[in-house]
Amino acid sequence: MKAFAILPVLVGLCGCVGAAADQPDPADASCSAEGLQYLVGQPDSAFDPSGLDEPVRVIHPGDAITMDFSLQRLNVEIDAEGRIAAIRCG
């Protein structure tokens, strides 16, 4: 009887494994992250999004963000010290 209780959990976990395969390949990204990597490690004030034509999301520690993935969106992650920790598309 306990085996039947575990079965829905196992089926649910199998569905989660396949979800990662549906994500687009970050190498196909069309945002400007690659050209802005020189900003990683700089203070957050070094990033100026005013000249960019793409959506930009600046993420600070503790910020709530959506889990949607957009190859055209530039994500700029700021660390707890106020420095740019990562710049990527998504």
BADO-807917 format. One record per atom (N, C-alpha, C, O): residue number from 1; residue in three letters; atom name; y, x, z. Coordinates in Angstrom, 3 decimals. Layout:
(NUM ALA CA (Y X Z))
...
// end
This chain:
(1 MET N (-1.191 0.810 0.000))
(1 MET CA (0.000 0.000 0.000))
(1 MET C (1.268 0.862 0.000))
(1 MET O (2.265 0.507 -0.628))
(2 LYS N (1.221 2.005 0.714))
(2 LYS CA (2.389 2.888 0.755))
(2 LYS C (2.673 3.499 -0.616))
(2 LYS O (3.822 3.793 -0.947))
(3 ALA N (1.615 3.688 -1.410))
(3 ALA CA (1.806 4.254 -2.744))
(3 ALA C (2.667 3.341 -3.603))
(3 ALA O (3.456 3.828 -4.413))
(4 PHE N (2.536 2.043 -3.449))
(4 PHE CA (3.345 1.102 -4.224))
(4 PHE C (4.809 1.135 -3.783))
(4 PHE O (5.698 0.846 -4.583))
(5 ALA N (5.065 1.479 -2.539))
(5 ALA CA (6.436 1.569 -2.053))
(5 ALA C (7.136 2.808 -2.614))
(5 ALA O (8.354 2.797 -2.795))
(6 ILE N (6.395 3.855 -2.886))
(6 ILE CA (6.963 5.102 -3.400))
(6 ILE C (7.186 5.034 -4.906))
(6 ILE O (8.059 5.724 -5.430))
(7 LEU N (6.418 4.221 -5.601))
(7 LEU CA (6.492 4.144 -7.052))
(7 LEU C (7.897 3.851 -7.593))
(7 LEU O (8.315 4.528 -8.531))
(8 PRO N (8.653 2.875 -7.052))
(8 PRO CA (10.009 2.635 -7.577))
(8 PRO C (10.940 3.837 -7.399))
(8 PRO O (11.819 4.074 -8.227))
(9 VAL N (10.745 4.585 -6.328))
(9 VAL CA (11.579 5.772 -6.098))
(9 VAL C (11.285 6.824 -7.157))
(9 VAL O (12.209 7.425 -7.705))
(10 LEU N (10.012 7.051 -7.449))
(10 LEU CA (9.643 8.036 -8.464))
(10 LEU C (10.135 7.637 -9.846))
(10 LEU O (10.603 8.483 -10.608))
(11 VAL N (10.035 6.374 -10.168))
(11 VAL CA (10.523 5.898 -11.468))
(11 VAL C (12.037 6.088 -11.552))
(11 VAL O (12.555 6.488 -12.595))
(12 GLY N (12.739 5.807 -10.473))
(12 GLY CA (14.197 5.994 -10.447))
(12 GLY C (14.590 7.449 -10.618))
(12 GLY O (15.563 7.751 -11.310))
(13 LEU N (13.847 8.352 -9.999))
(13 LEU CA (14.149 9.775 -10.132))
(13 LEU C (13.904 10.266 -11.556))
(13 LEU O (14.648 11.111 -12.052))
(14 CYS N (12.896 9.761 -12.203))
(14 CYS CA (12.637 10.154 -13.591))
(14 CYS C (13.805 9.757 -14.489))
(14 CYS O (14.140 10.485 -15.424))
(15 GLY N (14.419 8.629 -14.220))
(15 GLY CA (15.574 8.199 -14.996))
(15 GLY C (16.759 9.129 -14.815))
(15 GLY O (17.539 9.326 -15.747))
(16 CYS N (16.906 9.704 -13.632))
(16 CYS CA (18.020 10.622 -13.373))
(16 CYS C (17.853 11.928 -14.127))
(16 CYS O (18.842 12.514 -14.566))
(17 VAL N (16.642 12.387 -14.283))
(17 VAL CA (16.392 13.645 -14.974))
(17 VAL C (16.817 13.544 -16.428))
(17 VAL O (17.380 14.500 -16.962))
(18 GLY N (16.570 12.438 -17.077))
(18 GLY CA (16.921 12.266 -18.476))
(18 GLY C (18.414 12.121 -18.705))
(18 GLY O (18.880 12.362 -19.819))
(19 ALA N (19.171 11.740 -17.706))
(19 ALA CA (20.605 11.509 -17.879))
(19 ALA C (21.352 12.784 -18.246))
(19 ALA O (22.320 12.724 -19.003))
(20 ALA N (20.930 13.932 -17.730))
(20 ALA CA (21.621 15.185 -18.021))
(20 ALA C (21.506 15.554 -19.494))
(20 ALA O (22.400 16.201 -20.041))
(21 ALA N (20.428 15.156 -20.137))
(21 ALA CA (20.243 15.475 -21.550))
(21 ALA C (21.232 14.711 -22.433))
(21 ALA O (21.482 15.116 -23.568))
(22 ASP N (21.793 13.617 -21.927))
(22 ASP CA (22.738 12.821 -22.698))
(22 ASP C (24.149 13.411 -22.688))
(22 ASP O (25.005 12.951 -23.444))
(23 GLN N (24.409 14.407 -21.860))
(23 GLN CA (25.734 15.013 -21.777))
(23 GLN C (26.017 15.822 -23.032))
(23 GLN O (25.126 16.512 -23.526))
(24 PRO N (27.221 15.756 -23.555))
(24 PRO CA (27.572 16.568 -24.726))
(24 PRO C (27.535 18.052 -24.380))
(24 PRO O (27.722 18.433 -23.224))
(25 ASP N (27.297 18.867 -25.364))
(25 ASP CA (27.259 20.306 -25.180))
(25 ASP C (28.678 20.831 -24.969))
(25 ASP O (29.530 20.652 -25.840))
(26 PRO N (28.955 21.486 -23.814))
(26 PRO CA (30.312 21.996 -23.570))
(26 PRO C (30.779 22.987 -24.635))
(26 PRO O (31.982 23.199 -24.788))
(27 ALA N (29.861 23.588 -25.366))
(27 ALA CA (30.265 24.512 -26.433))
(27 ALA C (30.977 23.776 -27.565))
(27 ALA O (31.720 24.391 -28.330))
(28 ASP N (30.758 22.463 -27.680))
(28 ASP CA (31.409 21.662 -28.705))
(28 ASP C (32.767 21.125 -28.252))
(28 ASP O (33.382 20.325 -28.957))
(29 ALA N (33.225 21.549 -27.108))
(29 ALA CA (34.457 21.020 -26.539))
(29 ALA C (35.646 21.281 -27.456))
(29 ALA O (35.731 22.315 -28.117))
(30 SER N (36.552 20.322 -27.476))
(30 SER CA (37.712 20.473 -28.351))
(30 SER C (39.020 20.479 -27.568))
(30 SER O (40.070 20.173 -28.133))
(31 CYS N (38.985 20.816 -26.290))
(31 CYS CA (40.223 20.962 -25.536))
(31 CYS C (40.620 22.440 -25.542))
(31 CYS O (39.904 23.270 -26.103))
(32 SER N (41.726 22.764 -24.939))
(32 SER CA (42.257 24.132 -25.012))
(32 SER C (41.836 25.020 -23.843))
(32 SER O (42.517 26.000 -23.541))
(33 ALA N (40.728 24.692 -23.181))
(33 ALA CA (40.290 25.445 -22.004))
(33 ALA C (40.034 26.921 -22.304))
(33 ALA O (40.399 27.788 -21.509))
(34 GLU N (39.423 27.206 -23.423))
(34 GLU CA (39.080 28.588 -23.749))
(34 GLU C (40.323 29.476 -23.820))
(34 GLU O (40.295 30.623 -23.373))
(35 GLY N (41.392 28.958 -24.368))
(35 GLY CA (42.615 29.738 -24.504))
(35 GLY C (43.435 29.851 -23.226))
(35 GLY O (44.427 30.579 -23.190))
(36 LEU N (43.032 29.139 -22.179))
(36 LEU CA (43.780 29.161 -20.914))
(36 LEU C (43.043 29.881 -19.786))
(36 LEU O (43.480 29.828 -18.636))
(37 GLN N (41.947 30.542 -20.091))
(37 GLN CA (41.154 31.202 -19.054))
(37 GLN C (41.923 32.308 -18.327))
(37 GLN O (41.572 32.668 -17.203))
(38 TYR N (42.948 32.838 -18.949))
(38 TYR CA (43.752 33.878 -18.294))
(38 TYR C (44.460 33.353 -17.045))
(38 TYR O (44.918 34.141 -16.218))
(39 LEU N (44.555 32.025 -16.900))
(39 LEU CA (45.214 31.431 -15.731))
(39 LEU C (44.317 31.360 -14.501))
(39 LEU O (44.812 31.158 -13.392))
(40 VAL N (43.008 31.524 -14.677))
(40 VAL CA (42.094 31.455 -13.535))
(40 VAL C (42.445 32.564 -12.550))
(40 VAL O (42.554 33.732 -12.923))
(41 GLY N (42.621 32.182 -11.297))
(41 GLY CA (43.021 33.114 -10.242))
(41 GLY C (44.517 33.107 -9.973))
(41 GLY O (44.969 33.645 -8.962))
(42 GLN N (45.286 32.504 -10.867))
(42 GLN CA (46.737 32.422 -10.702))
(42 GLN C (47.102 31.241 -9.797))
(42 GLN O (46.290 30.332 -9.623))
(43 PRO N (48.310 31.237 -9.219))
(43 PRO CA (48.750 30.078 -8.436))
(43 PRO C (48.813 28.837 -9.336))
(43 PRO O (49.027 28.952 -10.543))
(44 ASP N (48.630 27.667 -8.748))
(44 ASP CA (48.634 26.439 -9.546))
(44 ASP C (49.964 26.231 -10.270))
(44 ASP O (50.006 25.532 -11.282))
(45 SER N (51.029 26.815 -9.781))
(45 SER CA (52.334 26.676 -10.436))
(45 SER C (52.387 27.410 -11.778))
(45 SER O (53.309 27.182 -12.561))
(46 ALA N (51.414 28.290 -12.060))
(46 ALA CA (51.378 29.012 -13.332))
(46 ALA C (50.936 28.109 -14.484))
(46 ALA O (51.146 28.448 -15.649))
(47 PHE N (50.330 26.970 -14.172))
(47 PHE CA (49.859 26.048 -15.206))
(47 PHE C (50.950 25.038 -15.527))
(47 PHE O (51.424 24.318 -14.648))
(48 ASP N (51.344 24.993 -16.804))
(48 ASP CA (52.358 24.047 -17.269))
(48 ASP C (51.754 23.192 -18.377))
(48 ASP O (51.583 23.668 -19.499))
(49 PRO N (51.429 21.931 -18.075))
(49 PRO CA (50.786 21.075 -19.078))
(49 PRO C (51.751 20.461 -20.081))
(49 PRO O (51.312 19.730 -20.968))
(50 SER N (53.040 20.726 -19.976))
(50 SER CA (54.021 20.026 -20.803))
(50 SER C (53.837 20.267 -22.300))
(50 SER O (54.190 19.389 -23.088))
(51 GLY N (53.314 21.390 -22.725))
(51 GLY CA (53.158 21.666 -24.141))
(51 GLY C (51.809 21.256 -24.716))
(51 GLY O (51.534 21.522 -25.886))
(52 LEU N (50.966 20.615 -23.916))
(52 LEU CA (49.627 20.244 -24.367))
(52 LEU C (49.606 18.818 -24.906))
(52 LEU O (50.256 17.927 -24.360))
(53 ASP N (48.855 18.613 -25.977))
(53 ASP CA (48.739 17.287 -26.587))
(53 ASP C (47.471 16.559 -26.161))
(53 ASP O (47.141 15.521 -26.735))
(54 GLU N (46.763 17.072 -25.178))
(54 GLU CA (45.500 16.487 -24.742))
(54 GLU C (45.634 15.932 -23.333))
(54 GLU O (46.557 16.304 -22.608))
(55 PRO N (44.737 15.059 -22.940))
(55 PRO CA (44.765 14.586 -21.552))
(55 PRO C (44.455 15.747 -20.604))
(55 PRO O (43.603 16.585 -20.898))
(56 VAL N (45.137 15.788 -19.492))
(56 VAL CA (44.955 16.851 -18.506))
(56 VAL C (44.670 16.223 -17.154))
(56 VAL O (45.318 15.255 -16.756))
(57 ARG N (43.680 16.791 -16.443))
(57 ARG CA (43.367 16.330 -15.088))
(57 ARG C (43.390 17.555 -14.179))
(57 ARG O (42.583 18.469 -14.342))
(58 VAL N (44.311 17.572 -13.226))
(58 VAL CA (44.395 18.646 -12.240))
(58 VAL C (43.681 18.154 -10.990))
(58 VAL O (44.037 17.115 -10.434))
(59 ILE N (42.677 18.899 -10.550))
(59 ILE CA (41.812 18.479 -9.452))
(59 ILE C (42.016 19.404 -8.262))
(59 ILE O (41.770 20.608 -8.345))
(60 HIS N (42.465 18.831 -7.162))
(60 HIS CA (42.636 19.571 -5.914))
(60 HIS C (41.449 19.292 -4.995))
(60 HIS O (40.759 18.290 -5.177))
(61 PRO N (41.197 20.161 -4.009))
(61 PRO CA (40.092 19.920 -3.086))
(61 PRO C (40.220 18.541 -2.422))
(61 PRO O (41.284 18.170 -1.928))
(62 GLY N (39.127 17.807 -2.424))
(62 GLY CA (39.106 16.492 -1.795))
(62 GLY C (39.564 15.357 -2.682))
(62 GLY O (39.473 14.196 -2.282))
(63 ASP N (40.061 15.659 -3.889))
(63 ASP CA (40.483 14.598 -4.810))
(63 ASP C (39.275 13.778 -5.264))
(63 ASP O (38.201 14.325 -5.515))
(64 ALA N (39.458 12.492 -5.364))
(64 ALA CA (38.438 11.627 -5.945))
(64 ALA C (38.632 11.651 -7.455))
(64 ALA O (39.742 11.452 -7.949))
(65 ILE N (37.553 11.893 -8.179))
(65 ILE CA (37.644 11.917 -9.641))
(65 ILE C (36.541 11.049 -10.236))
(65 ILE O (35.509 10.816 -9.608))
(66 THR N (36.776 10.579 -11.446))
(66 THR CA (35.759 9.798 -12.134))
(66 THR C (34.700 10.742 -12.699))
(66 THR O (34.955 11.930 -12.894))
(67 MET N (33.530 10.209 -12.954))
(67 MET CA (32.435 11.028 -13.464))
(67 MET C (32.311 10.938 -14.989))
(67 MET O (31.358 11.472 -15.557))
(68 ASP N (33.246 10.280 -15.650))
(68 ASP CA (33.175 10.201 -17.102))
(68 ASP C (33.439 11.584 -17.707))
(68 ASP O (34.121 12.419 -17.113))
(69 PHE N (32.891 11.801 -18.883))
(69 PHE CA (32.998 13.095 -19.543))
(69 PHE C (33.737 12.922 -20.858))
(69 PHE O (33.343 12.102 -21.688))
(70 SER N (34.799 13.679 -21.057))
(70 SER CA (35.572 13.613 -22.290))
(70 SER C (35.813 15.034 -22.789))
(70 SER O (36.460 15.834 -22.113))
(71 LEU N (35.290 15.342 -23.974))
(71 LEU CA (35.454 16.682 -24.523))
(71 LEU C (36.906 17.042 -24.789))
(71 LEU O (37.257 18.220 -24.843))
(72 GLN N (37.748 16.033 -24.953))
(72 GLN CA (39.153 16.286 -25.258))
(72 GLN C (40.006 16.488 -24.006))
(72 GLN O (41.148 16.932 -24.119))
(73 ARG N (39.489 16.176 -22.818))
(73 ARG CA (40.276 16.282 -21.588))
(73 ARG C (40.150 17.687 -20.994))
(73 ARG O (39.058 18.249 -20.911))
(74 LEU N (41.281 18.231 -20.589))
(74 LEU CA (41.338 19.530 -19.925))
(74 LEU C (41.314 19.306 -18.418))
(74 LEU O (42.167 18.602 -17.878))
(75 ASN N (40.339 19.901 -17.742))
(75 ASN CA (40.250 19.833 -16.285))
(75 ASN C (40.683 21.164 -15.701))
(75 ASN O (40.157 22.213 -16.073))
(76 VAL N (41.633 21.122 -14.796))
(76 VAL CA (42.107 22.315 -14.106))
(76 VAL C (41.791 22.128 -12.627))
(76 VAL O (42.357 21.257 -11.967))
(77 GLU N (40.883 22.954 -12.115))
(77 GLU CA (40.462 22.842 -10.727))
(77 GLU C (41.237 23.834 -9.863))
(77 GLU O (41.299 25.027 -10.158))
(78 ILE N (41.824 23.309 -8.793))
(78 ILE CA (42.616 24.114 -7.860))
(78 ILE C (41.803 24.302 -6.584))
(78 ILE O (41.204 23.349 -6.085))
(79 ASP N (41.777 25.529 -6.050))
(79 ASP CA (41.017 25.773 -4.824))
(79 ASP C (41.875 25.511 -3.581))
(79 ASP O (43.041 25.130 -3.690))
(80 ALA N (41.295 25.717 -2.423))
(80 ALA CA (41.968 25.423 -1.157))
(80 ALA C (43.184 26.317 -0.917))
(80 ALA O (44.069 25.956 -0.141))
(81 GLU N (43.240 27.464 -1.566))
(81 GLU CA (44.382 28.374 -1.417))
(81 GLU C (45.488 28.085 -2.419))
(81 GLU O (46.495 28.793 -2.444))
(82 GLY N (45.320 27.056 -3.247))
(82 GLY CA (46.338 26.712 -4.219))
(82 GLY C (46.277 27.545 -5.493))
(82 GLY O (47.262 27.633 -6.227))
(83 ARG N (45.137 28.149 -5.757))
(83 ARG CA (44.964 28.955 -6.966))
(83 ARG C (44.059 28.221 -7.947))
(83 ARG O (43.236 27.396 -7.548))
(84 ILE N (44.214 28.522 -9.211))
(84 ILE CA (43.379 27.911 -10.248))
(84 ILE C (41.993 28.514 -10.162))
(84 ILE O (41.816 29.716 -10.358))
(85 ALA N (41.004 27.673 -9.866))
(85 ALA CA (39.633 28.136 -9.706))
(85 ALA C (38.832 28.035 -10.999))
(85 ALA O (37.946 28.855 -11.241))
(86 ALA N (39.130 27.041 -11.832))
(86 ALA CA (38.387 26.856 -13.081))
(86 ALA C (39.208 26.027 -14.038))
(86 ALA O (39.999 25.177 -13.630))
(87 ILE N (39.011 26.284 -15.319))
(87 ILE CA (39.618 25.486 -16.377))
(87 ILE C (38.524 25.205 -17.382))
(87 ILE O (37.934 26.128 -17.944))
(88 ARG N (38.251 23.920 -17.612))
(88 ARG CA (37.176 23.538 -18.535))
(88 ARG C (37.460 22.204 -19.183))
(88 ARG O (38.312 21.444 -18.724))
(89 CYS N (36.753 21.931 -20.233))
(89 CYS CA (36.825 20.629 -20.886))
(89 CYS C (35.887 19.661 -20.173))
(89 CYS O (34.879 20.071 -19.599))
(90 GLY N (36.211 18.425 -20.213))
(90 GLY CA (35.327 17.423 -19.619))
(90 GLY C (36.104 16.375 -18.969))
(90 GLY O (35.533 15.439 -18.409))
// end
